[in-house]
Amino acid sequence: MHDSIAPVNPIAPSAVVHPTTGKPPYLNREISWLDFNQRVLELAQDPTFPLLERVKFLAIFSSNLDEFFMKRVGGIQRQKDAGVMEISNDGMTVQEQIDAIHTAVRPMLEAQVACWERDVLPALGREGVQLRTYETLNDDERNAMDQFFVKHIFPVLTPLAVDAGHPFPFISNLSKSLSVSLEHPGRTETLFVRIKVPENLPRWVPLPMTKLNFVMLEDVIRGNLHHLFPGMKVVECSMFRITRNADVEMDEDDADDLLELVEIELRRRRLANVVRLELPESMSQSMREFIIDGMEVSAEDVYLVRGPLDMDDLFGLYNNVDIPSQKFKPWTPIVPPRLSIEGTDIFSVIRQGDLLVHHPYEDFTASVEKFVAAAASDPKVLAIKMTLYRTSSDTPFVPALIRAAESGKQVAVLVELKARFDEQRNLELAQRLEKAGVHVVYGIVGLKTHAKIAMVVRDEPDGLRTYCHIGTGNYNPKTASLYTDLGLFTCNAPLMQDIINLFHYLTGRSLKRDYEKLLVAPVNMRDRFLQKIRRETQNARAGKPARIAAKMNALQDTKIIGALYEASQAGVKVDLAVRGFCCLMPKVPGMSDNITVVSVLGRFLEHSRIFYFLNDGQEEYYIGSADWMYRNLQARVEAITPIEDPAARERVKDVLETTLADHGHAWELQADGKWKRRTPPTDSGAYDTQDVMMSRTLRMAKKAQR
């Protein structure tokens, strides 16, 4: 399916400028990301959410921030250390971005602690959940905690002295440490000791005589320091935590062995510079200075925290407290109706017409896992090819692929070793697959393979037939229950030829660029998207109806944004659902009046990517793995597929339009770069995308049973 207009030169970002400042009209990526995490925090602050779900969103906020500092702040710090003078698209220097980040983060942390201490923690108490300090325990409770310490904690602790003969110990990334100052009887000097809080023990230690009473692990250790330092006087004990840079560069061009290069990167990341040091506000000035000097961090990277450090661990509290009324009502994904009849052959279903699935509303196991498992066991299947970017440690796909290889099928798997924070897991999976005889490819030098595709070649009476699954999310059963994603099963012949050619590109040295249906990055995707945006622009200028709508995780690519600005000025209606950060500035008079940007959050992570173009009434829908970001369009291998089956198109349209109309948990981006939460219409109540999708999925299942 080729575009009907000739290629055009992409619009340069400088061709569209803010009408008053004359500067490129882009929002800063880092601050926009922090705005996204602010929206996550607002869900924790939302009194209409179940209490334990608010606890979970406090944890998500912290987890997100950890990753932000490791990846984004780490990368900016590296630019600063390298003396980079480049100005960001929004006109900020490296140092100005660092200053803006610190300015934005500190009040957010204050708001998080206030939410926890003034709102969530008292509400937990009213539900019978008591988070106790060691000092508040009675004799029996204290005795129980002391026994737990002696049996489970004491043997694994390793106090490390710091003095002239013992340099400051290495502190691992995101680990929690207790800093203890001691005095020896009869001596005047203060001694410093570091104790690593064990990571393999629960942060929230339950009191054995109650179900819902907990003591924090570090508090149990504090209460038993006399076991570690008999005869010494404990002057002070405080916790601290560091974050290290995870943005470590790999020089793939000089690499003889990508496997070895990734292993080296993991070791380098472990020793990378500290980008954040978290200290409690209550820590004494002398201990604070001792740690700052020992860790060699600058003052701007020190965060004084009121309340518990590392609220990421609230996930543990959420998982261990069983109060069903204070969590979302459990959702059980339905089996896609066309696959619901027991014994259904998934290949015959796909031959009858394209099958679109929507997770987690529809079951991942009964669709995607079933597709690969059926291919592995089917004697008519000759070959299986698949990409693995992120998957779970107990993934069902690896055993299925191994069974297929052992049964004589040709199996090729592209394992992306450079998937950040999943490198070690992917290394282990790749080695398992290789030992079983699977052809394992580690990706293309200089590019990450982010496409989500699985291909099956089957010998059928009328010849070889290729089947494929193309998805917006990873082949990961765990995230498939938490992320909203779309997947297309098809055996459409022209599309299958594109998929075959794409795998040849991934595993061999193919330079094919003329894909008929697929949009493939970095080959043709950005140019094809720009052509489609410009086509809508031309239609609007010709007086024809024109519209662009899209749903994605992030929007940053300057050429795409510039083309959207031009489309808006021509009168094209542009509706965007961008869950995370967005560098486009909507609603600016004379520049982006016709662009609306909404961000939808909720119990599930909105992860699907959908793209729509009106095309003078010949509507086009696409789904796939890529956001409108430079890295997706130019530095990754991505695949976007058209949705041509009428029933599948209706479902994709429903997902997109429902998301854009959300008034339950949606924020709208304003012309000043601020996000404003939408209020529900007074006459209809909250219109929540995910509630709507669950209801519609149940109705669809009931209708299929009739």
C-alpha positions as CSV (number, residue, x, y, z in Angstrom):
1,M,0.0,0.0,0.0
2,H,2.0,3.0,-1.3
3,D,1.1,6.6,-0.6
4,S,-0.6,8.4,-3.5
5,I,1.5,11.5,-3.3
6,A,5.2,12.0,-4.1
7,P,7.7,12.1,-1.2
8,V,8.3,15.6,0.2
9,N,11.1,17.2,2.0
10,P,10.4,17.0,5.8
11,I,9.7,20.4,7.3
12,A,12.5,21.7,9.4
13,P,11.7,22.5,13.0
14,S,12.9,26.1,12.5
15,A,10.3,26.6,9.8
16,V,7.6,26.9,12.5
17,V,8.4,29.3,15.3
18,H,6.5,30.6,18.3
19,P,4.7,33.8,17.1
20,T,5.9,35.9,20.0
21,T,9.3,34.4,21.1
22,G,10.6,33.4,17.7
23,K,12.1,30.2,19.3
24,P,11.4,26.7,18.3
25,P,8.0,25.8,20.0
26,Y,9.1,22.6,21.8
27,L,8.6,21.7,25.4
28,N,11.7,20.3,27.3
29,R,11.7,16.5,27.2
30,E,13.0,16.1,30.8
31,I,10.5,18.5,32.4
32,S,7.7,17.0,30.3
33,W,8.6,13.6,31.7
34,L,8.5,14.9,35.2
35,D,5.1,16.4,34.5
36,F,4.1,12.8,33.5
37,N,5.3,11.5,36.9
38,Q,3.4,14.3,38.6
39,R,0.3,12.9,37.0
40,V,1.2,9.5,38.5
41,L,1.5,11.2,41.9
42,E,-1.9,12.8,41.4
43,L,-3.4,9.3,41.2
44,A,-1.9,8.5,44.5
45,Q,-3.4,11.7,45.9
46,D,-6.8,10.9,44.4
47,P,-9.3,10.1,47.2
48,T,-11.6,8.3,44.8
49,F,-9.0,5.6,44.2
50,P,-8.9,2.5,46.5
51,L,-6.5,3.1,49.3
52,L,-4.0,0.3,48.5
53,E,-4.0,1.4,44.9
54,R,-2.9,4.8,46.1
55,V,-0.1,3.1,48.0
56,K,0.9,1.4,44.7
57,F,0.9,4.7,42.8
58,L,3.2,6.2,45.4
59,A,5.5,3.2,44.7
60,I,5.2,3.7,40.9
61,F,6.1,7.4,41.3
62,S,9.3,6.4,43.2
63,S,10.2,3.7,40.8
64,N,9.7,6.0,37.8
65,L,11.9,8.6,39.4
66,D,14.7,6.1,40.0
67,E,14.7,5.2,36.4
68,F,14.6,8.9,35.3
69,F,17.7,9.7,37.4
70,M,19.6,6.6,36.1
71,K,18.8,7.1,32.5
72,R,18.0,10.7,31.8
73,V,19.8,12.6,34.5
74,G,22.7,10.2,34.1
75,G,22.9,11.0,30.4
76,I,22.7,14.8,31.0
77,Q,25.4,14.6,33.7
78,R,27.6,12.7,31.2
79,Q,27.1,15.5,28.7
80,K,28.0,18.1,31.3
81,D,31.2,16.2,32.2
82,A,32.1,15.9,28.6
83,G,31.7,19.7,28.1
84,V,28.8,19.5,25.7
85,M,27.7,23.0,24.8
86,E,24.7,22.0,22.6
87,I,21.4,23.7,23.3
88,S,18.3,21.5,23.6
89,N,15.4,22.0,21.2
90,D,13.6,24.2,23.7
91,G,16.7,26.5,24.1
92,M,18.2,25.2,27.4
93,T,21.8,24.5,28.1
94,V,22.9,21.3,29.8
95,Q,23.3,23.0,33.2
96,E,20.0,24.8,32.8
97,Q,18.3,21.4,32.3
98,I,20.0,20.0,35.4
99,D,18.9,23.0,37.4
100,A,15.3,22.8,36.1
101,I,15.2,19.1,36.9
102,H,16.3,19.7,40.5
103,T,13.9,22.6,40.9
104,A,11.0,20.5,39.6
105,V,11.8,17.3,41.6
106,R,12.1,18.7,45.1
107,P,8.5,19.9,45.6
108,M,7.2,16.7,44.0
109,L,9.1,14.7,46.7
110,E,7.6,17.0,49.4
111,A,4.1,16.4,47.9
112,Q,4.7,12.6,47.9
113,V,5.8,12.6,51.6
114,A,2.8,14.8,52.5
115,C,0.4,12.5,50.7
116,W,1.9,9.5,52.6
117,E,2.1,11.1,56.0
118,R,-1.0,13.2,56.1
119,D,-3.4,11.2,54.0
120,V,-2.5,7.6,53.1
121,L,-0.8,6.5,56.3
122,P,-3.7,7.6,58.6
123,A,-6.1,6.0,56.2
124,L,-4.2,2.7,56.4
125,G,-4.4,3.0,60.2
126,R,-8.2,3.3,60.0
127,E,-8.2,0.0,58.0
128,G,-6.2,-1.7,60.7
129,V,-2.8,-1.5,58.9
130,Q,-0.3,-0.3,61.5
131,L,3.3,0.6,60.5
132,R,5.1,0.5,63.8
133,T,8.5,1.8,64.9
134,Y,10.7,-0.4,67.1
135,E,10.3,2.0,70.0
136,T,6.5,1.6,70.0
137,L,6.5,-2.2,70.4
138,N,5.5,-3.8,73.6
139,D,7.8,-6.4,75.3
140,D,6.3,-9.4,73.5
141,E,6.4,-7.7,70.1
142,R,10.0,-6.4,70.6
143,N,11.0,-9.9,71.6
144,A,9.5,-11.3,68.4
145,M,11.4,-8.7,66.3
146,D,14.6,-9.4,68.2
147,Q,14.3,-13.2,67.5
148,F,13.7,-12.4,63.8
149,F,16.8,-10.2,63.8
150,V,19.0,-12.9,65.3
151,K,17.7,-15.7,63.1
152,H,17.2,-14.0,59.7
153,I,19.1,-10.7,59.7
154,F,22.2,-10.8,61.9
155,P,24.0,-13.6,60.0
156,V,23.9,-11.7,56.6
157,L,24.9,-8.3,57.8
158,T,28.4,-7.1,57.1
159,P,29.4,-3.9,59.0
160,L,32.2,-2.0,57.2
161,A,34.3,0.4,59.1
162,V,35.5,3.6,57.4
163,D,38.7,5.2,58.7
164,A,42.2,5.9,57.6
165,G,42.9,2.3,57.0
166,H,39.5,1.5,55.5
167,P,38.4,3.7,52.6
168,F,34.7,4.5,52.0
169,P,33.2,1.2,50.7
170,F,31.7,0.7,47.3
171,I,27.9,1.4,47.5
172,S,25.8,-0.4,44.8
173,N,23.1,1.4,42.8
174,L,19.8,1.9,44.6
175,S,20.9,0.0,47.7
176,K,19.9,1.2,51.1
177,S,22.7,1.7,53.7
178,L,22.7,2.5,57.4
179,S,25.4,4.9,58.5
180,V,26.3,4.4,62.1
181,S,28.5,6.6,64.2
182,L,30.0,5.0,67.3
183,E,32.1,6.0,70.3
184,H,34.7,3.8,71.9
185,P,34.6,3.9,75.8
186,G,37.5,6.0,77.0
187,R,38.2,7.6,73.5
188,T,37.1,10.9,72.0
189,E,37.0,10.1,68.3
190,T,33.8,9.1,66.5
191,L,33.9,6.0,64.3
192,F,31.9,5.5,61.2
193,V,30.4,2.2,60.0
194,R,28.3,1.4,57.0
195,I,25.8,-1.5,57.0
196,K,24.1,-2.5,53.8
197,V,20.4,-3.2,54.4
198,P,19.8,-6.7,53.0
199,E,17.9,-6.6,49.6
200,N,16.8,-10.2,49.8
201,L,14.6,-9.7,52.9
202,P,11.2,-8.0,53.0
203,R,11.3,-4.2,53.8
204,W,8.1,-4.6,55.8
205,V,8.6,-7.2,58.5
206,P,5.2,-8.5,59.8
207,L,4.6,-8.8,63.5
208,P,3.8,-12.5,64.0
209,M,0.9,-11.9,66.4
210,T,-1.0,-9.7,64.0
211,K,-1.8,-9.8,60.3
212,L,-1.6,-6.1,59.5
213,N,1.2,-4.8,61.8
214,F,4.6,-4.2,60.2
215,V,8.0,-2.9,61.2
216,M,10.5,-1.6,58.7
217,L,13.5,-3.8,58.2
218,E,16.0,-1.0,58.9
219,D,14.2,-0.2,62.1
220,V,14.6,-3.8,63.3
221,I,18.3,-3.5,62.6
222,R,18.5,-0.1,64.5
223,G,16.9,-1.7,67.5
224,N,19.5,-4.4,67.6
225,L,22.7,-2.6,66.9
226,H,24.0,-3.7,70.3
227,H,24.4,-7.2,68.8
228,L,26.7,-5.8,66.1
229,F,28.7,-3.4,68.2
230,P,28.9,-4.9,71.8
231,G,30.6,-2.5,74.2
232,M,30.4,0.5,71.8
233,K,28.1,3.5,72.2
234,V,25.8,4.2,69.2
235,V,25.8,8.0,68.7
236,E,23.7,8.1,65.5
237,C,22.1,5.7,63.0
238,S,20.6,7.0,59.7
239,M,19.8,5.5,56.3
240,F,21.1,6.8,53.0
241,R,20.7,5.7,49.4
242,I,22.4,6.4,46.1
243,T,21.5,6.3,42.4
244,R,24.2,5.7,39.8
245,N,24.2,6.6,36.1
246,A,22.9,3.9,33.9
247,D,23.5,5.8,30.7
248,V,26.8,4.1,29.9
249,E,27.9,4.3,26.3
250,M,28.8,1.2,24.2
251,D,31.1,1.6,21.2
252,E,29.5,-1.1,19.0
253,D,31.5,-0.1,15.9
254,D,34.7,-1.4,17.5
255,A,33.0,-4.5,19.0
256,D,34.1,-7.9,17.9
257,D,31.6,-9.6,20.2
258,L,28.3,-7.8,21.1
259,L,27.7,-10.4,23.9
260,E,31.0,-9.5,25.5
261,L,30.4,-5.8,25.0
262,V,27.1,-6.0,26.9
263,E,28.7,-7.8,29.7
264,I,31.4,-5.1,29.9
265,E,28.7,-2.4,29.9
266,L,26.9,-4.1,32.9
267,R,30.2,-4.1,34.9
268,R,30.8,-0.4,33.9
269,R,27.3,0.6,34.9
270,R,27.8,-1.0,38.4
271,L,30.8,1.4,38.9
272,A,29.2,4.4,37.2
273,N,29.1,7.9,38.8
274,V,26.6,8.8,41.5
275,V,23.8,11.1,40.2
276,R,21.7,11.3,43.3
277,L,22.3,10.9,47.0
278,E,19.3,10.7,49.3
279,L,19.7,11.5,52.9
280,P,17.1,11.9,55.7
281,E,16.4,15.4,56.9
282,S,17.0,14.2,60.4
283,M,20.6,13.2,59.8
284,S,23.2,15.3,61.6
285,Q,25.3,17.8,59.7
286,S,28.5,16.0,60.6
287,M,27.3,12.6,59.3
288,R,25.8,14.3,56.2
289,E,29.1,15.9,55.3
290,F,31.0,12.6,56.0
291,I,28.8,10.7,53.5
292,I,28.8,13.5,50.9
293,D,32.6,13.6,51.0
294,G,32.9,9.9,50.9
295,M,30.6,9.5,48.0
296,E,32.2,12.5,46.2
297,V,28.9,14.0,45.1
298,S,28.1,17.7,44.5
299,A,25.7,19.6,46.6
300,E,23.1,19.8,43.8
301,D,22.8,16.0,43.6
302,V,21.9,15.7,47.3
303,Y,18.3,15.2,48.2
304,L,17.2,15.7,51.8
305,V,14.2,13.5,52.3
306,R,11.5,13.8,55.0
307,G,9.8,10.4,55.5
308,P,10.9,7.0,54.4
309,L,13.7,6.6,51.8
310,D,12.9,4.4,48.8
311,M,9.1,4.4,48.7
312,D,9.5,2.0,45.7
313,D,9.3,-0.6,48.5
314,L,5.6,0.2,49.0
315,F,5.0,-2.4,46.3
316,G,5.8,-4.9,49.1
317,L,3.2,-3.4,51.4
318,Y,0.6,-3.4,48.6
319,N,1.3,-7.1,47.9
320,N,1.2,-8.2,51.5
321,V,-1.9,-6.5,52.7
322,D,-5.0,-8.4,51.9
323,I,-8.0,-5.9,52.0
324,P,-9.9,-6.6,48.8
325,S,-12.2,-3.6,49.3
326,Q,-9.1,-1.3,49.1
327,K,-7.9,-2.6,45.8
328,F,-9.3,-2.5,42.3
329,K,-11.8,-5.2,41.6
330,P,-9.8,-8.1,40.1
331,W,-10.0,-8.3,36.3
332,T,-9.9,-11.7,34.6
333,P,-9.0,-11.4,30.9
334,I,-11.5,-13.1,28.6
335,V,-10.5,-15.5,25.9
336,P,-10.9,-13.8,22.5
337,P,-14.3,-15.1,21.3
338,R,-13.0,-16.5,18.0
339,L,-10.5,-18.7,20.1
340,S,-13.0,-19.6,22.9
341,I,-14.1,-22.9,21.5
342,E,-12.1,-25.7,23.0
343,G,-9.8,-27.4,20.6
344,T,-9.9,-24.5,18.2
345,D,-7.0,-24.5,15.7
346,I,-5.5,-21.0,15.8
347,F,-4.2,-21.2,12.3
348,S,-7.6,-22.0,10.9
349,V,-9.0,-19.0,12.8
350,I,-6.4,-16.7,11.3
351,R,-7.1,-18.1,7.8
352,Q,-10.7,-17.1,8.2
353,G,-9.7,-13.4,8.7
354,D,-7.4,-11.2,10.6
355,L,-7.7,-11.4,14.4
356,L,-7.1,-8.4,16.6
357,V,-6.6,-8.9,20.3
358,H,-6.5,-6.2,23.1
359,H,-4.6,-7.0,26.3
360,P,-5.1,-7.1,29.2
361,Y,-8.8,-7.1,28.4
362,E,-8.3,-10.3,26.3
363,D,-6.2,-13.1,27.5
364,F,-2.5,-13.1,26.4
365,T,-2.1,-16.8,27.2
366,A,-5.1,-17.9,25.1
367,S,-3.9,-15.9,22.1
368,V,-0.2,-14.9,21.8
369,E,1.2,-17.8,23.9
370,K,-1.2,-20.2,22.2
371,F,0.1,-19.0,18.8
372,V,3.7,-19.8,19.6
373,A,3.0,-23.0,21.5
374,A,0.8,-24.3,18.7
375,A,3.5,-23.6,16.2
376,A,6.1,-25.4,18.4
377,S,4.0,-28.6,18.5
378,D,2.4,-28.6,15.1
379,P,4.2,-31.0,12.7
380,K,3.2,-28.9,9.7
381,V,5.2,-25.9,11.0
382,L,8.6,-25.7,9.4
383,A,10.0,-22.5,10.9
384,I,9.4,-20.0,13.7
385,K,11.0,-16.6,13.8
386,M,10.5,-14.2,16.7
387,T,11.9,-11.0,18.3
388,L,12.4,-10.8,22.1
389,Y,13.0,-7.3,23.6
390,R,11.8,-7.7,27.1
391,T,10.2,-10.8,28.6
392,S,9.8,-12.4,32.0
393,S,12.4,-14.7,33.7
394,D,9.9,-17.5,33.6
395,T,8.7,-16.9,30.1
396,P,6.8,-19.7,28.4
397,F,8.2,-18.7,25.0
398,V,11.7,-19.9,25.5
399,P,10.7,-23.5,26.5
400,A,8.3,-23.6,23.5
401,L,11.0,-22.3,21.1
402,I,13.4,-24.9,22.5
403,R,10.9,-27.7,22.0
404,A,10.4,-26.5,18.4
405,A,14.1,-26.5,17.7
406,E,14.6,-30.0,19.3
407,S,11.8,-31.3,17.1
408,G,13.6,-30.3,14.0
409,K,11.9,-27.0,13.2
410,Q,14.1,-24.1,12.0
411,V,13.9,-21.5,14.9
412,A,15.4,-18.1,14.8
413,V,15.1,-15.6,17.6
414,L,16.4,-12.1,17.8
415,V,17.2,-11.4,21.4
416,E,17.9,-7.7,22.0
417,L,20.8,-7.6,24.4
418,K,20.7,-3.8,24.7
419,A,17.2,-3.6,26.3
420,R,18.2,-1.4,29.2
421,F,17.9,-3.0,32.7
422,D,17.0,-6.4,31.0
423,E,20.5,-7.1,29.6
424,Q,21.4,-9.8,32.2
425,R,18.1,-11.6,31.7
426,N,18.3,-11.5,28.0
427,L,21.9,-12.8,28.1
428,E,20.8,-15.8,30.0
429,L,17.8,-16.4,27.7
430,A,20.0,-16.2,24.7
431,Q,22.5,-18.7,26.1
432,R,19.6,-21.1,26.9
433,L,18.3,-20.9,23.4
434,E,21.7,-21.3,21.8
435,K,22.4,-24.4,23.8
436,A,19.2,-25.9,22.4
437,G,20.1,-25.3,18.8
438,V,18.1,-22.2,18.3
439,H,19.5,-19.6,15.8
440,V,20.1,-16.6,18.1
441,V,20.8,-13.2,16.6
442,Y,21.8,-10.3,18.9
443,G,20.5,-7.5,16.8
444,I,22.0,-4.9,14.4
445,V,25.1,-2.9,15.2
446,G,24.0,0.6,16.2
447,L,20.3,-0.2,16.4
448,K,18.1,-1.7,19.1
449,T,15.5,-4.1,17.8
450,H,12.2,-3.0,19.4
451,A,9.7,-4.5,16.9
452,K,7.3,-7.0,18.3
453,I,6.8,-9.7,15.7
454,A,6.5,-13.5,15.6
455,M,6.4,-15.4,12.3
456,V,5.4,-19.0,11.6
457,V,5.8,-20.8,8.3
458,R,3.5,-23.8,7.8
459,D,3.3,-26.5,5.1
460,E,-0.3,-26.6,3.9
461,P,-2.1,-28.4,1.0
462,D,-1.9,-25.4,-1.2
463,G,1.8,-24.7,-0.4
464,L,3.7,-22.8,2.3
465,R,1.7,-20.3,4.2
466,T,3.1,-17.7,6.6
467,Y,1.3,-16.5,9.7
468,C,2.3,-13.6,11.9
469,H,1.6,-11.8,15.1
470,I,2.5,-8.0,15.2
471,G,2.1,-6.3,18.5
472,T,2.5,-3.0,20.3
473,G,3.9,-4.7,23.5
474,N,6.5,-7.1,24.6
475,Y,6.3,-10.9,24.6
476,N,6.0,-10.8,28.4
477,P,3.1,-12.5,30.2
478,K,3.5,-10.4,33.3
479,T,3.3,-7.0,31.7
480,A,0.5,-8.3,29.4
481,S,-1.7,-8.3,32.5
482,L,-0.7,-4.7,33.4
483,Y,-0.2,-2.9,30.1
484,T,-2.8,-2.2,27.4
485,D,-1.5,-3.5,24.1
486,L,-2.9,-4.5,20.7
487,G,-1.8,-7.4,18.6
488,L,-2.7,-8.5,15.1
489,F,-2.7,-12.1,13.9
490,T,-2.8,-12.3,10.1
491,C,-1.7,-14.4,7.1
492,N,-2.3,-11.6,4.6
493,A,0.1,-12.5,1.8
494,P,1.5,-9.1,0.8
495,L,2.0,-8.2,4.5
496,M,3.7,-11.6,5.1
497,Q,6.2,-10.9,2.3
498,D,7.1,-7.7,4.2
499,I,7.5,-9.7,7.4
500,I,9.8,-12.3,5.7
501,N,11.9,-9.5,4.3
502,L,12.1,-7.8,7.7
503,F,13.4,-10.9,9.3
504,H,16.0,-11.2,6.5
505,Y,17.0,-7.6,7.4
506,L,17.3,-8.6,11.1
507,T,19.2,-11.8,10.7
508,G,21.1,-11.3,7.5
509,R,22.4,-8.4,5.5
510,S,19.3,-7.4,3.5
511,L,19.1,-3.7,2.5
512,K,15.5,-3.9,1.1
513,R,13.8,-0.6,1.5
514,D,10.6,-0.9,-0.6
515,Y,8.2,-2.6,1.9
516,E,4.7,-2.7,0.4
517,K,2.6,-2.5,3.6
518,L,4.9,-2.3,6.6
519,L,6.3,0.9,8.0
520,V,9.8,-0.1,9.1
521,A,12.3,2.0,11.1
522,P,14.9,3.1,10.3
523,V,14.2,2.3,6.7
524,N,11.0,4.1,5.7
525,M,8.9,4.8,8.7
526,R,9.7,8.4,9.4
527,D,9.4,9.4,5.7
528,R,6.1,7.5,5.4
529,F,4.6,9.2,8.5
530,L,5.7,12.6,7.2
531,Q,4.2,11.9,3.8
532,K,0.9,11.0,5.5
533,I,0.9,14.1,7.7
534,R,1.7,16.3,4.7
535,R,-1.1,14.6,2.6
536,E,-3.6,15.7,5.3
537,T,-2.1,19.2,5.2
538,Q,-2.6,19.3,1.4
539,N,-6.1,18.0,1.7
540,A,-7.0,20.7,4.2
541,R,-5.6,23.4,2.0
542,A,-7.7,22.1,-0.8
543,G,-10.8,22.4,1.3
544,K,-11.2,18.7,2.0
545,P,-11.9,17.2,5.4
546,A,-8.6,16.3,7.1
547,R,-7.8,14.7,10.4
548,I,-4.9,13.0,12.2
549,A,-5.3,11.1,15.4
550,A,-2.7,9.0,17.3
551,K,-2.1,7.2,20.5
552,M,1.4,6.7,21.8
553,N,3.7,6.7,24.9
554,A,5.8,9.7,24.0
555,L,6.1,12.4,21.3
556,Q,9.5,14.0,20.8
557,D,10.7,13.8,17.1
558,T,11.2,17.4,15.9
559,K,10.4,16.7,12.3
560,I,7.1,15.0,13.1
561,I,6.2,17.9,15.5
562,G,7.1,20.5,12.8
563,A,4.9,18.7,10.3
564,L,2.0,18.5,12.8
565,Y,2.4,22.3,13.4
566,E,2.1,22.9,9.7
567,A,-0.9,20.6,9.5
568,S,-2.6,22.5,12.3
569,Q,-2.0,25.8,10.5
570,A,-3.6,24.4,7.4
571,G,-6.7,23.5,9.3
572,V,-6.1,19.8,10.0
573,K,-7.7,18.6,13.2
574,V,-5.0,16.7,15.2
575,D,-6.0,14.7,18.2
576,L,-3.2,13.0,20.2
577,A,-3.2,10.7,23.2
578,V,0.3,10.8,24.6
579,R,0.6,9.0,27.9
580,G,4.1,10.1,28.9
581,F,6.2,13.1,27.8
582,C,5.2,15.3,24.9
583,C,7.5,18.0,23.4
584,L,4.8,19.4,21.1
585,M,3.1,22.6,22.4
586,P,-0.7,22.5,21.5
587,K,-3.3,25.3,21.4
588,V,-0.9,28.1,20.6
589,P,-2.8,30.7,18.6
590,G,-1.7,30.8,15.0
591,M,0.6,27.8,15.4
592,S,-1.1,24.8,16.9
593,D,-4.7,25.9,17.5
594,N,-6.1,22.7,16.0
595,I,-4.0,20.3,18.0
596,T,-5.3,18.6,21.2
597,V,-3.1,16.5,23.4
598,V,-4.5,14.3,26.2
599,S,-2.8,11.9,28.6
600,V,-4.7,9.0,30.1
601,L,-3.6,7.1,33.1
602,G,-5.3,4.4,35.2
603,R,-5.1,1.0,36.7
604,F,-3.4,-0.3,33.6
605,L,-0.4,1.3,31.8
606,E,-1.6,2.7,28.4
607,H,1.0,1.2,26.1
608,S,-0.6,0.6,22.7
609,R,0.4,2.8,19.7
610,I,-2.3,3.6,17.1
611,F,-2.1,6.0,14.1
612,Y,-5.0,7.3,12.1
613,F,-5.2,9.4,8.9
614,L,-8.5,10.5,7.3
615,N,-7.0,10.4,3.8
616,D,-9.9,12.1,2.0
617,G,-12.3,9.4,3.3
618,Q,-10.1,6.4,2.6
619,E,-9.3,6.0,6.2
620,E,-6.0,4.5,7.3
621,Y,-5.3,2.8,10.7
622,Y,-1.9,1.5,11.9
623,I,-0.6,-0.2,15.0
624,G,2.9,-1.1,16.1
625,S,5.8,-0.8,18.4
626,A,7.1,2.8,17.7
627,D,6.4,6.1,19.3
628,W,6.9,9.4,17.5
629,M,10.4,9.7,18.9
630,Y,13.7,10.2,17.1
631,R,15.1,7.0,18.8
632,N,12.1,4.9,17.5
633,L,12.1,6.3,14.0
634,Q,15.9,6.5,13.4
635,A,17.8,4.5,16.0
636,R,15.7,1.3,16.4
637,V,14.3,-1.4,14.3
638,E,10.5,-0.9,14.5
639,A,7.5,-2.3,12.7
640,I,4.1,-0.6,12.1
641,T,1.4,-2.5,10.3
642,P,-1.8,-1.3,8.6
643,I,-5.1,-2.6,9.9
644,E,-7.2,-3.4,6.9
645,D,-9.8,-6.0,8.1
646,P,-13.1,-4.1,8.7
647,A,-13.8,-5.7,12.0
648,A,-10.3,-5.1,13.3
649,R,-10.4,-1.5,12.1
650,E,-13.6,-0.8,14.1
651,R,-12.0,-2.2,17.2
652,V,-8.9,0.0,16.7
653,K,-11.1,3.0,16.1
654,D,-13.0,2.3,19.3
655,V,-9.8,2.1,21.3
656,L,-8.5,5.4,19.9
657,E,-11.7,7.4,20.1
658,T,-12.5,6.2,23.6
659,T,-9.1,7.2,24.8
660,L,-9.3,10.6,23.2
661,A,-12.7,11.2,24.9
662,D,-11.6,10.1,28.4
663,H,-12.8,12.4,31.2
664,G,-12.1,10.0,34.1
665,H,-8.4,9.9,34.5
666,A,-7.2,12.2,31.7
667,W,-5.1,15.4,31.6
668,E,-5.1,17.9,28.7
669,L,-1.9,19.8,27.7
670,Q,-2.3,23.6,27.6
671,A,-0.6,26.2,25.5
672,D,1.7,27.2,28.4
673,G,3.0,23.6,28.7
674,K,1.0,22.8,31.8
675,W,-1.2,19.8,32.1
676,K,-4.8,20.3,33.4
677,R,-6.9,17.4,34.6
678,R,-10.2,17.0,32.8
679,T,-13.3,17.1,34.9
680,P,-16.1,14.6,34.2
681,P,-19.1,16.0,32.4
682,T,-21.8,16.8,34.9
683,D,-24.5,14.9,33.0
684,S,-22.7,11.6,32.5
685,G,-20.2,11.0,35.3
686,A,-16.6,10.0,34.8
687,Y,-15.9,8.5,31.4
688,D,-13.0,6.2,32.2
689,T,-11.3,4.5,29.2
690,Q,-10.3,1.4,31.0
691,D,-13.7,0.9,32.8
692,V,-15.3,1.3,29.4
693,M,-13.0,-1.2,27.8
694,M,-13.6,-3.8,30.5
695,S,-17.4,-3.4,30.2
696,R,-17.3,-3.6,26.4
697,T,-15.0,-6.7,26.5
698,L,-17.5,-8.5,28.8
699,R,-20.4,-7.6,26.6
700,M,-18.4,-8.9,23.6
701,A,-17.8,-12.2,25.4
702,K,-21.4,-12.6,26.4
703,K,-22.6,-11.9,22.9
704,A,-20.2,-14.5,21.5
705,Q,-21.7,-17.1,23.9
706,R,-25.2,-16.6,22.6
